[in-house]
Amino acid sequence: MHPYTAADTLRIAKRYNNPKRSYLLVNPLQAKHIPVSPAAALEMMGALGDQVAAKYPEARLVIGFAETATAIGAAVAARLGPDCLYVHTTREALDGDWILFREEHSHAAEHRLCADQLADWIDRSPAIVFVDDEFSTGRTLINMVQQLRERYPRLGERRLAAASILSRVSPENQARLAEAGIACECLVRLEHQDYERMVTGIPVKEAAPPAQGPLPDLRTLYTAEPLPDPRRGVAVGCYTDCCRAAAEELLSRLREELPDQGALLVLGTEECMYPALTVGSLAEQTGLCATVRCHATTRSPIGICPDSAYPIRNGVLLPSFYGGDRKTYLYDLAAYDAALVVTDAPAAVDGTACTRLAAALGQLGCPRLYLCRI
C-alpha cells in the first residue's frame, strides 16, 4: 500500500466569510475541491477501506458523511464485501423517516440520516463504521452516536469505528471517543498545528460568477435505469455494480465523440461523487482520453487566491443543480476538450446551474458539455 502522508493529502485553504472556522483542510486526492486523476482518488479511498477491513472485517454497515465523504464511504464499504450496507447522510430534504443532527462548525450544519431501515441494519452488523474525510475533535460524531443510542439501544452492543483519511483528533478527544465506545482509524494522522494562524492574512475573494463566453454544445444523456440512492441505503455491491454499468453505458454512447488525445473533465454534483469517479475511472482505464480529471461542485465557500502556493486559485459561483436558492461552487477549473457532468439531480431544477457551468467551461475553450443523468 502507498504510504500516504500529509504532503500527499493536505493543503490549507481559507474559508470565505465563515465565522465558525476560518480554515479548511483540502485534500488534493479527494476529487472534491481540486481536480485529480480518478484512479489516484479511488486508490487513496481504497487504502482506507483496506485498513478498515483488516480491523473490522465483520462490519456490515458503513455510514458516510455528506458531502465530502460520500465517495470515501462507498469505497470503504466496498472493501468490506458486496453485502455491506452503505448509507450516507444528506442535506437534502427528502420524504421518509430521518434522524436530524448538526455539524456545528460547518457552513451547512444540518445533516439527515435515513432511518427507514436503520434498526434492521444495526441488528445485522456486529461493527459499524462512520466515515468522514477528516475528524478534528469527534464532537459531532459523539453527539450523533448518543442520539442513535437513545433510539437504537442495540447500538450499545456494537463495535463502533470512526474512519477518516485525515485525523487531527487530540489524545484528549481520542479518549472521549473511546469513552463513547468509538475507536479511531485514519490513513494520515496530522500533528497539531495552528491552522487559524496559518490562514490569517491570506487575501482571498469569493468565487466569481462565470462571464458569458462561447457556450459549448450541450447534450443530455439518461441511463436506462436510475442508480439506487445511497442516501436511503444500498447494498454496496449492488451500488458499485450499478455505477459501473452506468459508466459503461454512458461511455459506450460517447466513445466516438470524446477526444482520444484530449483532456476530459468528469464532474460530480455535491453529494453525487462516487458515480462520477466511476465514470472517470473507466474512461481513464480504457484510454478513452489522454487525460481524465475528476472533482465536484460543493457548498463550501472557499476563499480564492492566485498565489501559486495556495490550493484554490480560481472559482465559479453556481446555483445548485438540486434547485433552491443555495449557492454552490466549482474550484480550480481548467481547460478541457470535453466535460461530463454526472448527476442525480432531478431534471426539472438544474437548468440555470447547467447554463452557468457551460458559460464557465466555454470561457476556457471547452467545446462540448454532456449532462449525464444517472
Number of C-alpha atoms within 10 A of each C-alpha: 9 7 9 14 13 14 10 13 18 19 16 18 23 30 23 19 15 15 9 11 16 20 20 20 16 21 23 20 24 27 26 28 26 21 23 18 20 27 20 16 23 21 15 22 25 21 20 24 26 19 18 25 18 11 11 18 15 17 24 25 28 27 26 30 23 23 24 24 26 27 31 28 31 30 24 30 32 25 22 24 17 17 15 24 28 30 26 29 26 23 18 12 9 12 7 9 14 18 15 16 17 15 15 13 13 12 16 13 11 15 20 21 24 21 17 14 11 19 15 10 19 20 16 16 19 18 20 24 27 23 30 26 26 24 21 14 18 21 16 15 20 18 15 17 20 15 14 18 14 11 12 15 13 13 21 15 13 17 17 23 23 22 28 27 26 23 23 19 21 15 10 10 15 18 14 16 22 15 11 16 16 23 16 19 21 22 24 21 18 16 11 9 9 8 16 13 10 14 17 11 8 14 12 20 18 18 23 14 16 19 13 14 14 16 20 22 13 15 11 12 15 13 14 12 11 13 19 17 14 23 23 21 24 20 20 29 20 17 23 21 13 18 22 17 17 24 24 16 15 21 18 12 11 14 13 10 11 19 17 16 12 14 20 27 27 26 29 26 26 27 28 25 27 24 26 29 28 25 27 27 24 19 26 19 13 9 13 22 20 13 18 26 25 31 31 26 24 23 21 21 23 28 26 26 21 13 12 8 10 15 23 25 18 19 24 21 23 25 22 24 24 20 17 10 8 11 15 20 24 28 25 15 19 15 17 22 21 24 26 24 22 28 22 21 18 12 13 9 14 16 14 14 18 20 18 20 22 26 21 28 28 23 18 16 18 24 19 21 24 20 17 22 21 24
